[in-house]
């Protein structure tokens, strides 16, 4: 398959602002976007994220067609297309979306391949794209659940039907496929579907058949991206209609599906976490493209409310299992934390849009925390098993329910939304790492590879997050003008040092403003900047209103949250372990452990609990001396690596008494 390749520019260019705003990626700003920053081009070549992406490319993505075949997703499309006979396979009306997310992941992956022969992966894509195109109805509609199970009826169950949700993932896959390959086949399918939706949905006075929204936001941000890809303004307007239709009772007025209050008036995030986050990503896209100040203010207000009171230390989101939703302010449980992997992905997608819109580093701070912890825990180190939910504690003697909400990694799920979602974020990760503006280049996340924008290319070499040294070398630069290299100083970083040429700064005198270390000069090839971030392990306490972890601390180092696993602490469980905060933390790199990790070693003890008999409560005023505690060396591993060895208990938050 002949197609253009995604490469970092090899020579300086005088790219126009419009060209600079249009690298290939999931977010390509329109020509009139009102945004502080634009996505830059990044190549991830090695290091921590290079290794994780290699597993995704060589293991996770290639196993997709077989898993989709086994689950019946592809067979459903064949039956609808008339090339096979049978009944609908699957438990949910949104199974088509798993196919589309896999197609999107594969498109971003193929864009990075350097082999002249794209091999079986490209052949799988062509085969499945053809299958999707053949399954589409003449008027553009496509949903195998309704075509096979519901007699072809359409849009009769907007609250639960997910028809527009599936359409949104199809559109995003089509945009990715077109940007990565230059081929129109899947984009043509998406345009026909979008035109069909536009002919059906609209305000009550529009003369269109339906005035309503899908119970699961997703099509909104996809329509914005389709507008960016095609230039067709109708898609942007349709996205705006959908976003503003929420909160007016079309879905029963329930918070679960963001229908209790209009987004522009909302003061807190609520309801189903992924639904809320996808809707907010779309609202941010609209504010970016239209300059809608009211919508922008709403997204900033709701992001602040979410991070202040409803975000776990891992970046995870969602407190309740029952409806996969946000809880009350500061309701952040441990063993019952839901923290769906898809919610972590949606958080990254929304926060990146906010970072581009505002230029503020706090959004990239949350992206970093989420990527290294709440997101990456969702896939096993070998890339073959998954977590749908990401608790912060598994108790001793835990009876696992199995299924999608298991605390044990699973090969695939009945509701398999998370695995292909992980695949597509890892495959497109380079598009969330750096940006540019008229002043220069901004590095949001530190990876081994290259950052490029507007005639500038900077090489980065680092062993981050294990080491804090980040070496940046200018490879290409305009010779006739100064520009600014901006480096994000992470929110967690208390001490740092930077050398730029002959000048050395530290945290006391470096030119840092709002989290950006800005270095402006007329650069020359081979100019070097060395940033050293302090990575001393630290103990973190939560806001005292987080009842679930009062009296506990968590261990962190750099962007990583750490946890204890039972396998590292033989002789008992973890429920009785106490951390001794008066003893120093030590760091030990273990190349032999979990693919190579840096552990944190701490002093603690295992409590000896007095026998309480048949009643597990006792007087708070007792003066009886407790049995002598058992000293214990504690070994903490990065949270993302838990559940990769053997079943057992785990905990992030550690009691201090």
Helices and strands as residue ranges (DSSP letters): H 17-20, E 38-39, E 41-46, H 47-55, I 56-60, H 64-71, H 73-81, H 96-110, H 119-135, H 144-148, H 163-181, H 185-200, G 204-206, H 219-230, H 233-245, G 255-257, G 263-265, H 273-290, H 293-309, H 341-358, H 361-369, I 370-375, G 376-378, E 393-394, G 403-405, H 417-427, G 429-432, E 434-437, E 440-443, E 448-453, E 456-462, E 469-476, E 483-488, E 496-500, E 503-506, E 512-513, E 516-521, E 528-533, E 538-540, G 547-549, E 552-557, E 560-565, G 566-568, E 577-579, E 586-590, E 597-606, E 630-638, G 639-641, E 650-651, E 654-655
